[in-house]
Amino acid sequence: MTTEAGIVRPPAGAQAVRRALDVLHCFHDNGPDLSASDLARRLGLSTSTAHRLARTLLGAGFLEQDAGTARYRLGPAMTELGRLSYHQRGLHLAAPELSDLAERTGATADLALRSGPHVVVVAGGSVTPKAGLRRPLHSTAPGKVLLAWPRAGGVGPRSLPPLYASTERTAVEPAVLAAELERVREAGYALDDGESAHGVRTVAVPVLERAGHARFALALRGAPALITDERLDRYLAQARATARALEVLLLAPAERRGLDEGA
């Protein structure tokens, strides 16, 4: 909505929707169940406002509440939507390819996509009940791939919030990150050598759309003793072969038919 003075205002109810989404985002870290007061502290809201938002989401099935502690967790509606998105994106088809890649290399194979300033692992060996799935884009190999080959209409590294260091190796200067992304584009892969966590080395390649944008990032993660400089080319060859297979496998059925008809 635009006023006569030219000021753009959000539509009615937009703030309530934004706050409800913020409540759901509080559960990203896969931590313990949260009370209304926990939600209020995280979001800077009054406890009564957080309580009303949580009760609304509870009624819609997006949250559920433990009867004994009155604490909240993600509800069945989130599970349903998550499973639908997982299958709509074809990620169930990627799982066997990732398992095969992990078996051939001895590394953990993951598939990730971008969500705002984070990279989110959506399939692969890192998807476990206790593992957090979100990492900062700037300090991870798959994150740097997604920044180096942004999707159409996507925003680049300038849109990121202030960069912070996960380890002493993390690049936190925008100019340093920009230079690293240029190197990634030229080399065709990204490397995280202890930038996101000590004792972990990750190499990632893009899973490209037909227009040349990265739909996903494919990553191989392991100890530095496993992914050595001498073995890097072999790991890259294996990862790129799987990425090429996924570029076709993860297309929508109509897009795959278009490829067959054009052959």
GIRAFEN-V420177 format. One record per residue. N is the residue number from 0. RES is the residue in one letter. PHI is phi in degrees with one decimal (NA if undefined). PSI is psi in whole degrees, -180 to 180 (NA if undefined). BURIAL is + if it has 24 or more other ideal C-beta (glycine too) atoms within 12 Angstrom, else -. Layout:
N;RES;PHI;PSI;BURIAL, N;RES;PHI;PSI;BURIAL
This chain:
0;M;NA;134;-, 1;T;-117.8;128;-, 2;T;-80.0;173;-, 3;E;-62.2;-29;-, 4;A;-80.5;-1;-, 5;G;85.6;11;-, 6;I;-85.4;127;-, 7;V;-85.4;124;-, 8;R;-115.3;147;-, 9;P;-68.3;151;-, 10;P;-62.6;159;-, 11;A;-57.8;136;-, 12;G;86.1;-9;-, 13;A;-63.1;-37;-, 14;Q;-64.7;-40;-, 15;A;-65.2;-40;-, 16;V;-64.6;-44;-, 17;R;-60.4;-42;-, 18;R;-67.5;-38;+, 19;A;-63.7;-41;+, 20;L;-64.7;-38;-, 21;D;-61.6;-37;+, 22;V;-60.3;-47;+, 23;L;-63.3;-37;+, 24;H;-66.4;-19;-, 25;C;-63.7;-17;+, 26;F;-97.5;10;+, 27;H;-63.7;-29;-, 28;D;-81.7;3;-, 29;N;58.8;32;-, 30;G;-86.8;-164;-, 31;P;-69.5;167;-, 32;D;-58.9;152;+, 33;L;-116.5;141;+, 34;S;-88.1;171;-, 35;A;-60.7;-37;+, 36;S;-69.8;-34;-, 37;D;-61.4;-46;+, 38;L;-63.1;-41;+, 39;A;-61.0;-43;+, 40;R;-65.3;-42;-, 41;R;-67.5;-32;+, 42;L;-102.7;-5;+, 43;G;69.5;33;-, 44;L;-111.0;166;+, 45;S;-72.1;154;-, 46;T;-61.9;-37;-, 47;S;-64.9;-40;-, 48;T;-66.8;-44;-, 49;A;-61.7;-38;+, 50;H;-64.1;-44;+, 51;R;-64.1;-42;-, 52;L;-62.8;-44;+, 53;A;-64.5;-39;+, 54;R;-66.8;-37;-, 55;T;-64.3;-46;+, 56;L;-66.5;-34;+, 57;L;-62.3;-46;+, 58;G;-64.1;-29;-, 59;A;-89.7;-2;-, 60;G;86.6;4;-, 61;F;-81.4;-20;+, 62;L;-127.5;158;+, 63;E;-133.1;160;+, 64;Q;-124.0;136;+, 65;D;-73.9;124;-, 66;A;-63.8;-30;-, 67;G;-81.6;-38;-, 68;T;-107.0;-12;-, 69;A;64.0;18;-, 70;R;-89.7;158;+, 71;Y;-107.8;151;+, 72;R;-141.8;169;+, 73;L;-62.2;141;+, 74;G;-100.8;-177;+, 75;P;-65.0;-29;-, 76;A;-64.3;-36;-, 77;M;-66.8;-40;+, 78;T;-62.6;-44;-, 79;E;-62.5;-48;-, 80;L;-65.3;-38;-, 81;G;-62.2;-43;-, 82;R;-66.9;-39;-, 83;L;-61.8;-45;-, 84;S;-62.9;-40;-, 85;Y;-57.7;-44;-, 86;H;-78.9;-37;-, 87;Q;-61.6;-34;-, 88;R;-80.2;-6;+, 89;G;76.9;17;+, 90;L;-67.6;-25;+, 91;H;-64.0;-25;-, 92;L;-76.9;-24;+, 93;A;-78.2;-27;+, 94;A;-55.4;-47;+, 95;P;-62.5;-37;-, 96;E;-64.6;-41;+, 97;L;-68.2;-39;+, 98;S;-63.8;-41;-, 99;D;-65.7;-41;-, 100;L;-63.4;-42;+, 101;A;-64.0;-39;+, 102;E;-66.5;-38;-, 103;R;-73.6;-28;-, 104;T;-106.1;-22;+, 105;G;79.9;3;-, 106;A;-102.7;167;+, 107;T;-82.2;126;+, 108;A;-105.8;128;+, 109;D;-131.4;153;+, 110;L;-119.2;132;+, 111;A;-136.1;156;+, 112;L;-134.6;172;+, 113;R;-92.3;139;+, 114;S;-136.2;97;-, 115;G;62.0;-127;-, 116;P;-86.8;11;+, 117;H;-118.9;156;+, 118;V;-103.1;136;+, 119;V;-120.4;122;+, 120;V;-76.1;123;+, 121;V;-113.1;-12;+, 122;A;-160.3;152;+, 123;G;119.7;-172;+, 124;G;-69.0;-20;+, 125;S;-83.1;-8;+, 126;V;-82.8;90;+, 127;T;-128.5;160;-, 128;P;-56.8;-30;-, 129;K;-99.9;-7;-, 130;A;-91.4;133;-, 131;G;-71.3;139;-, 132;L;-98.2;-11;+, 133;R;-105.4;137;+, 134;R;-136.9;156;+, 135;P;-64.7;140;+, 136;L;-59.8;-43;+, 137;H;-71.1;-20;+, 138;S;-109.5;10;+, 139;T;-125.3;151;+, 140;A;-63.6;-48;+, 141;P;-64.1;-33;+, 142;G;-63.6;-42;+, 143;K;-67.1;-34;+, 144;V;-62.3;-45;+, 145;L;-68.6;-28;+, 146;L;-76.6;-34;+, 147;A;-75.3;-30;+, 148;W;-123.8;68;+, 149;P;-65.2;150;+, 150;R;-70.7;160;+, 151;A;-56.1;130;-, 152;G;80.5;-2;-, 153;G;-76.8;166;-, 154;V;-108.2;149;-, 155;G;-89.4;-164;+, 156;P;-64.3;-22;+, 157;R;-65.2;-19;-, 158;S;-82.0;-8;-, 159;L;-72.0;149;+, 160;P;-68.1;173;-, 161;P;-50.3;132;-, 162;L;-77.4;139;+, 163;Y;-124.6;158;-, 164;A;-93.7;124;-, 165;S;-81.7;-34;-, 166;T;-139.9;178;-, 167;E;-69.9;-11;-, 168;R;-92.8;-8;+, 169;T;-69.9;133;+, 170;A;-78.1;120;+, 171;V;-117.7;-4;-, 172;E;-92.9;128;-, 173;P;-53.5;-38;-, 174;A;-66.2;-38;-, 175;V;-66.9;-42;-, 176;L;-64.0;-43;+, 177;A;-60.1;-42;-, 178;A;-65.5;-38;-, 179;E;-65.8;-40;+, 180;L;-66.5;-34;+, 181;E;-64.3;-42;-, 182;R;-63.6;-40;-, 183;V;-61.3;-46;+, 184;R;-62.6;-41;-, 185;E;-68.7;-40;-, 186;A;-80.8;-26;-, 187;G;85.6;11;-, 188;Y;-157.7;164;+, 189;A;-121.6;151;+, 190;L;-128.6;134;+, 191;D;-117.6;106;+, 192;D;-110.3;78;+, 193;G;77.4;17;+, 194;E;-81.4;-31;+, 195;S;-99.0;-27;+, 196;A;-161.5;146;+, 197;H;-67.7;143;-, 198;G;75.3;17;-, 199;V;-129.5;135;+, 200;R;-125.7;133;+, 201;T;-133.7;136;+, 202;V;-119.9;140;+, 203;A;-138.6;148;+, 204;V;-130.9;158;+, 205;P;-80.8;147;+, 206;V;-103.6;104;+, 207;L;-90.2;149;+, 208;E;-81.8;172;+, 209;R;-63.3;-28;-, 210;A;-81.8;-3;-, 211;G;94.0;9;-, 212;H;-93.6;152;+, 213;A;-81.0;112;+, 214;R;-74.3;-41;+, 215;F;-139.2;170;+, 216;A;-118.5;135;+, 217;L;-106.0;126;+, 218;A;-125.9;145;+, 219;L;-116.1;126;+, 220;R;-125.5;139;+, 221;G;-169.5;-176;+, 222;A;-73.1;153;-, 223;P;-56.6;-28;+, 224;A;-70.8;-20;-, 225;L;-89.1;-54;+, 226;I;-93.1;78;+, 227;T;-86.6;166;-, 228;D;-59.7;-37;-, 229;E;-68.3;-30;-, 230;R;-94.9;-4;-, 231;L;-59.5;-43;+, 232;D;-61.7;-38;-, 233;R;-67.0;-42;-, 234;Y;-64.1;-41;+, 235;L;-63.3;-42;+, 236;A;-61.7;-43;-, 237;Q;-65.7;-44;+, 238;A;-65.3;-42;+, 239;R;-66.4;-37;+, 240;A;-63.8;-42;-, 241;T;-68.3;-39;+, 242;A;-61.1;-41;+, 243;R;-63.8;-39;-, 244;A;-65.3;-41;-, 245;L;-69.3;-30;+, 246;E;-58.0;-33;+, 247;V;-88.9;-44;+, 248;L;-62.4;-35;+, 249;L;-90.7;4;+, 250;L;-68.7;151;+, 251;A;-62.8;150;-, 252;P;-51.7;-40;-, 253;A;-64.2;-37;-, 254;E;-68.2;-38;-, 255;R;-65.3;-39;-, 256;R;-63.3;-37;-, 257;G;-61.9;-39;-, 258;L;-63.9;-43;-, 259;D;-64.4;-40;-, 260;E;-69.3;-29;-, 261;G;-83.2;-11;-, 262;A;-72.6;NA;-
